[in-house]
Amino acid sequence: FVNEKVLFSSPAISVSTSSFSREKESHTKRKKIPNEPSDKTGSSMSSIETDSGDTPSKVFGMMLRVVRLPRVQELLVILFTWKFGFSCAESVLLLKLQETSFSKESITYMRTIVSPLEMLVPVLVSEYTTSTRPLDLALWMYLPRITLGIIACFIVAFAPPTEEVTWKFTGLVIIFLGFQSVLSTSMFTSQMAFFARVSDPSIGGSYMTLLNTFANLGYLWTTLVSTRLVEVLTIKNDNNVYLDGFYLTSAVCAVVGVIWFFFMRGRLKALQLAPLTSWRVDGSNRSAMKSVASL
């Protein structure tokens, strides 16, 4: 929206020469206030520049100190690897159904139907995400989420062509997407609750934003790799597909996910039990991060 200024014209007012001269004379007799700043805005800006000596080097230096924390490094390893187990099924399933059974518009409608769950789930799981161990919820949802990836393979295998799609199959896909939305939203809420708990309050939202950025990078690279594996492992000749790489990639991701769960579960629990002081950045340069968080 654009703020518009409306200018009003006023009638001309005639001023006598004598009154003007008296006003001018009284104005010249006023005493000037000593040391009065001529530009208040300039003085305030100069004080801000004097008080704040933050530079980009200090900001990036603080970011680097956060990444160097042992607990943060352990968390980054988890964030970069824990979504690989279900990355194929969740990123390729709808594309496979679009090839065989549903149009792009139909898939959009089905996702719209289950979208309210994404707003309802955080409320329902708030009892767990506000506790001192919010990642327990993510661990509970991990293996069921991998199981959905296996079920996705059966849905694709038995998906009918577009002209033979029934309401039963459509309802099955909607129910599947609903469960998938509940599990993924629960894990995301659990993750964000943990970030909020361990973030250094003296730094502000920059700490939490940094962790969330690494979490997004973990999602992106696992999705990219799994999607690429589907293409590489698919064996086809012209229009004949002899081996669909989706099934093999989903199986590989599921096996890796199960191994990850039993291998990294203990480390994930240990991170929750670690004292909050192990996540803090000590030092006198925190003001640099505070200024970034306030932008």
N, C-alpha and C positions, 0 to 999 in steps of 0.2 A: 504494500500500500504506500502511496506517495502522500506525504504531508504537504498540503498546499497552504500558502500564506495568502490571506485576503487583505488587500490594502484598501483602506477607506480614505477618501479625500475629505478635508475639513474646510470650511469657509475661511476666506482670507480675513485676517484680523489686522486692522490698522493700528499702529503704535505711534504715538506722538514722539516728536524729537526730544522733548524734554524728559519724558519718562524713560526713553531709551538711554539717554545720557546719564540719568540718575542710577539706572541699573548697572550701567558700565562702570560708573564711579564706585558704587558699593562693591562690585565684584573685584575691583583692583585693590580695595582696602582689606580684603580678607587675608588672614594669615595662612601662609603655607605650612602644611604639616611636615616637619623634618623627616628625612629618610623614608618618605612615602614611596613604595614601589610603584613604578609607572605601569608595569604590566604584571597583573596578578597571575595570569596564566603562565607566563614565562617563568616567574619565580617558583611556582609550584612544580612545573616540569623539571626545573633545574634541581629542586630538592629531591625529586624522585630519582633522578639520574645519580645524585650524590649518594643517596641512601642505598640504592640497589646497585651492587657491583656484579650482578650475575652476567655471565657470558655463556655463549653456546658450549664452550669447552668445559665449563663447570657442569652444565646440564648433562652433557654426554658422559662426562666423567662419573657423575652420580648414577646414571643408567648402567654404566659398566660395572660400578661397584655393586649394584643390585644383582646383575647377572653373575657376578663372581661369588655370591653367597652360596655355600655348599647346598643348603636346602633348596634354593632356587634352581640350581643346576640339576638336582635330582628331580624336581618337579618338571623341568623342561624336557628331560628324557621321557617322562611319562606322557606329557602333552604331545610330544612328537610321534609317539608310537601307539597310543592306546586306542585310536580309532581305526586302525588298519583292519581289525578283525571283521568289521561290518561295512567297510568303505565301498566294496564292490556292489553288494546287494542294494545299498541305499542310494548309490549314485547311478546305477545302470538299470535298475528294475523298471522304472517308468519309461525309460527309453526302449527297453525290450517290449513292453506292453504297447507302446506307441507303434512299434513296427508290426505287431501282429493283430492286436485286438481293438485298441481305442484310438480315437483321434486326439490331437493335442488339446482341443477344447474340452473333451470329455474328461481327460485327466485333470485339467485345471478345475473343473467343477467338483470332481471327487476330492481334490486337495482342499478346496474351499469348504466342503462339508465337514472335514475333520479339523479345520483350522481353529475353531473355538477351544479345542482341547489344549492348544498351546497357551491359552490364557487361563484356563482352569487348573491345569496341572500345578503350576507354581504355588497356587493357593492351597491345594490339597497336600502338598509335600512340605509346606512351611514348617511343620513340626520337626522335620528331620533336618532341613537346611539351616535352621536357626540354632541347632545344637553345636556342641564343640567338635563334632565329627561329621560334618556335612557330606564328606566323600563316601561314607557308608552307603548312602542312597545310590551313588553311581556304581558301587561294587555290586549291589543287589540287582541292578538293571543290566549289568554287563553281559552275563551269560544268556539271559533271555533275549537280549538284542542280537547276539550272535545266532541264536536259534531262529530268530525271524529271518536272518539271512539265508539259512538253509530252506526255510519254508518258501522264501521268494523264488528259489530255484524250481520248486514244484509248481508254483503259480505260473511261471514262465513256460515250463515244459508242457503244461496242460492248457495253456491259454488258447482259446478258439479263435478262428479268424473273425474279422470285424462283423461280417454278415451273420455269424452264428453266436454272437455274444448274447447271453441271457441275463435277466435281472439277478439271478442267483450268483452268477460269476461276478457281476458288477458289485453286488453287495459284499461278496467275499473280499474283493480287492479293497473296498472302502473300510471294512473291518480291519483288514491287514494294515492299511495306512493309519488307521486310528491307533492300533497298538504300537506301531512304529513311532507315531508322533508322541505318544505318552512316554515311551522309553527314552527317546532322544531328548525330549524337553526336560524330563526328570534328571538326566545326566548333565544337561547344560545348566540347569538351575543349581544342581549340587556343585558343579564346577565353579560357577560364579559366586556362590555362597562361601566356598573355601577361599577364593581370591580375596573376597571382602574381609574375611577373618584374618588372614595372614599379612595383608598389605600394611606397610608402615604408615600409620596415621600422620606422621610428621611430613611425609612426602605428598600425601593427598592421592588423588585419583590416578596420577601418572604411574604409580606402582602397579595398580590393578589393570590399567590400560596396557602396560608392558606385558603382563602375564596373559591377558586376553589376546594380544597380538600373536604371541607364540602359540597359543591354542589354535588360533585361526590358521596359522602356517602349518600346524600339524594336520589339520583337516584338509588343507589344500593339497599338500604333497601326497598324502595317502589316497585321496580321490584321483589325483592325476596318475599315479602309478597303477592303481587298480584298473582304471579305465584304459590305460595303455596296454596293460596285460591282457585284457579282453580282446583287444584288436590283434595283438601279437599271437596269442594262443588259438585264435580262430582259424580253422582250416576250411577254405572254400574254393570253389572253382566256378567262375562266372556267378550264376545264381544258386548254385548247389552248395549248401553248407554241410560239410562232413563232420566238423567238430566245432561246437559253439564254445568259444573261450569264456563265456559268462559262467558256465557251470564249473569249469576247472578253476577259474580265478576265485569264485565264491568259496569253493572247497579249500583252496590254499589260504585264503583270508580267514576262514573259520578256524582252521587248524592253528594258524599263527595266533589268532585271538585267544584261543583256549590256552595255549602255551603261555602267552603273555599274562593272562589272568592269574594263573597259578604261580608264575614266577615273580610278578610285580605286585601282587596283592599285599604281601607283607611290607614292601617298601611304601606302598600307598598308605597303609595304616600307620606306619612309623612317622610319616610326614605329618599326619594329623595329631600324633602324640607329642611331636616336637614342641618345645617351648616357643612362645611367640617372639621371644628375644632373639632366637636364631634366624628370624626373618627380617630383623631390623638392620638398618644401615646406620652405624654410628658415625659421628663426625660433625664438623661445624659448617659444612657446605649444603645443608638441607634446604636452605633458603632458595637455592637455585631451582630445586624441584618444586618448591611451593609456588614460585612465580610462574612456572610452566603450568601447574595444575589450575591456577586461577585464570588462565587465558581462555 
